Amino acid sequence: MTTTSAIANELRQVPFFSKLSDAPLREIAKAGREKKFDKGQMIFFENDTCDGFYFIRSGSVKIYKMSSGGREHILHTFKAYETFAEVPTFDNGMCPANAQALENSTLLLIRKSDFEKIMRAYPEVAFGLVHHFARWLRRFTVQLEELSLKDVTARLASYVLKLSEEVGKQTPEGIEIRLNESQQEIASHIGTVREIVSRTFRKFQDMGLIRLKGRRLVVLDRKGLEELV
């Protein structure tokens, strides 16, 4: 059985919680309720009532919406030691999108009522939440700009550059990235369809910007990708 101290140490990996003192972190850890989800299992659906937010102890989760025509658009993919569903938790609204486990995942549900008690007892937690929402507002502003003002070539180049910064490894050949998402999922992320992603990847290869084989992608010319963005 995982101890409260161990969970508190995991919570400290979240920027939202990283600067908190030990006492509120322990209270948050004690308040959390562990939930396990199998790969592909839904965590919640759009318009569900939301009574708390989630911390991912292990696994990954995608947040997505479906168009009236059945097309999926991935809003964000969350990994271990990240949180999600804070906005509907605190604005008293319904879940604005769907959440699904991308792999077997262990989550910690932190209910709104419990978290509000902790914020009243420890105001530093409330300040952390404000900063967290501010960071997310900035991130969504950038995402909106990319979807509305940039073409698919620029959006895919930006996506590859972001991955190279987050998970890329420098090799003699270039920056190597192991793609965890299919081209269909990448298309959902950047607001297009799989065929266009495939065609644009081929264009990048013809331009000498990347090398792609299966899910192994190597960035050969980072500056060239940056010029496309």
Secondary structure, DSSP 8 states (H G I E B T S, - for coil): ---HHHHHHHHTTSTTTTT--HHHHHHHHHH-EEEEE-TT-EEE-TT-B--EEEEEEESEEEEEEE-TTS-EEEEEEEETT-EE-HHHHHS--B-SSEEEESSSEEEEEEEHHHHHHHHHH-HHHHHHHHHHHHHHHHHHHHHHHHHHHS-HHHHHHHHHHHHHHHT-EE-SSSEEEE--S-HHHHHHHHTS-HHHHHHHHHHHHHTTSEEEETTEEEES-HHHHHHH-
